[in-house]
Amino acid sequence: MKTTIKIPDRVRFIVLGVVLAAVVGACLFQTFSDKPKTLQPLVKKNTFLINVRVDFGPAGKEGYDKPLLVEKGTTAAEAAAQIYPVLLGMACCSLRDLVEIGGVRIDPMKNYWWIATVNGSKDFSPTKDKLKKGDRLEWRYIIETQ
């Protein structure tokens, strides 16, 4: 006498989903388990590495200090936007001023500002000037005192 066990369709679907997820996961693990020793193999034509530091200062949020792969023509504001949500708007001089990085907004009434430097210099436009290979970009949230 042959006995058959009826497996509900819902259980079959769940088991199939788990098996499929395991197979896809194993394939992805195999694909990405051999990590490159540097980022250079990932660098494509018209891209390059810059060094980025974001310091949230008095906001107390954890910052960022790592190399970042950017495309040729990237500005300091666009580089920040690759790491955190960025908001541009009217801060003092232009509708294209950077007013917020990662949820931390400037406050002109309390003198809280985002200050950017490239290779230690403030003499550039974060929304217009293009970064170059090896540049050191730093965004700092500060309380400006007179």
N, C-alpha and C positions, 0 to 999 in steps of 0.2 A: 504494500500500500504506500503510495507516494503522497507525501505531505508538502504542501506549498504554503509559504508564509507570505501574506500580502503586506507589502511595505507601503505605507501611505505616501502619496505623491509629495507631500510637504517634506517628509524625511528624505526622500530621494533627492529633492531639490537642494536641501541643505548639505547632504553628503557630497553631491556633485559640486556644489559651490566650494566646499572645503578642499576637495581634491584639486579642483581647478586653481584655487588660490595657492595651494602648496606647490603645484607645478610651476606656475608663473613666478612665485617667490624664489624657487630653486633656480630658475633660469636667470632671474635678475641678480641673484646672489652670485652666480657663476660669472655673469657679465661684469659686475662691478666689484668683485672681490679682489681683483688684481689692481690695486690702486697705483696710479702713477707716482713715482718718487717726487716729481715736481709738477707744477701746473703747465710747464712748457708744452707737453704733448697735447694739451687742450687748447693752446693758443692757436687761433686761426688768423688768416691774413686780415689785416686791418683791425686787429685787436692787440692789446698789450696790457701789462700789469702796472698798476699804480699801488701805492701804499696809502691806506685810508685809516684815519683815526677820528672817531666821533666821541666827544667828551660831553656828557650831559650835566657836568658840574653840579650846580646847586639843585637841579631837578632830581638828583639822586638815582637816576636810571642807569642800568648797566650799559656801558659804552661798547665800542667796536674798535679793534686795532688789528687789521689783517690786510693782506694783499687783496686787490680786487681786479678782476678782468673787465676791461672796458673796451668799447669800440672807438676807433679813430673819430674825433669830432665830439667826444663826450665833454660836457661841462662839469664843474664842481657840483652844481645842484643836481644834475642828472646822475652823477656817481652816487650822491647821497640817496637818491631815489631808488637806486638798485639795492640798497640795504634796508632802508626804512621808508614808510610813507612820508612824502614831502608835500607841503602846501606852499604855493607861491601866491603872493597878493601884495597889497599896498602896505608897506612897512614905514618907509619914510620918503622914498624918492621915486619909486616906480611900481607899477602893478605887477612887475615880475620879480619883486623882492622875495627872498625866502623868509617865510614867517613861521614855519613849523617843520620840525623833523621828528619823526617817531612819536607824535602826539605831544611834543614839548614845544609850546608856542612862545614867541617873543611877547614881551609885555612892556611897551614903551613907557607907560606910567611908572613902572617899578624899575626901569632901566635893565630889563632882562633882554639879552640879544644873542643871536647866533653870529659868531665871527668865524670867517673862513680864512685859512692861509694855504698857499701852495709853496712848498719848499721854504717855509718860514716867512713869506712875503704876503702882505695884505693888498699889494698893489695889483689887483686883477678883479675882473667881474665874474662872480660865481655862476651867473646865468648866461654869459656871453663867451668868455675866454675858454679855449679848448685845452684839455689836459694833454700832457705828453708822457711817453713811456718813462717809467721810473719816478714820476712826480710823487711827492709826499703831500697829500691833501689832509688837512685837519679842520674839522668843524668843532668849535667849542661854544658851549652855552655859558654865558657869563653874566654877572651883574656888573654893569659899567659904572664906575665911580669917577666923579670929576676931579 
